[in-house]
Amino acid sequence: TLLLSAGARAEDVARGDLGTDPALLASCFTRSLAVAREIGARSVAFPAVSAGVYGWDPAQVAQIAVDTVRASLASEQVETGEGIVLVRFVLFGQPTLAAFE
């Protein structure tokens, strides 16, 4: 099963949109995890959503992504004791990998 998450574009902020709002980016990860739970997925792989072409700094994406996923998984384990057991970040390029390490 493949789930797609559309990221926020940093350039949208120039038009007055909330393109670089950390909460908006975090919601990409939160909602994807929620859908994965709904379909019974036990593992999930994410790219660096919104980094690169969408203009977000990979370090900022890494911080938001890791913090959001950790918090989501921690609350799920406390509430249910089951669910998603593995999340991987599948990254393109050394600079992005370094940001997530």
Number of C-alpha atoms within 10 A of each C-alpha: 6 7 11 8 15 11 19 25 21 19 15 14 13 10 8 8 13 17 22 20 13 15 13 14 24 21 17 19 21 19 12 17 23 14 12 19 17 10 9 11 16 13 14 18 12 17 14 22 24 22 21 14 9 15 15 21 16 20 18 15 22 21 14 18 24 16 12 20 15 13 11 16 19 12 11 15 13 9 10 8 10 12 18 19 11 11 16 10 16 11 17 12 7 9 11 20 16 12 16 18 7
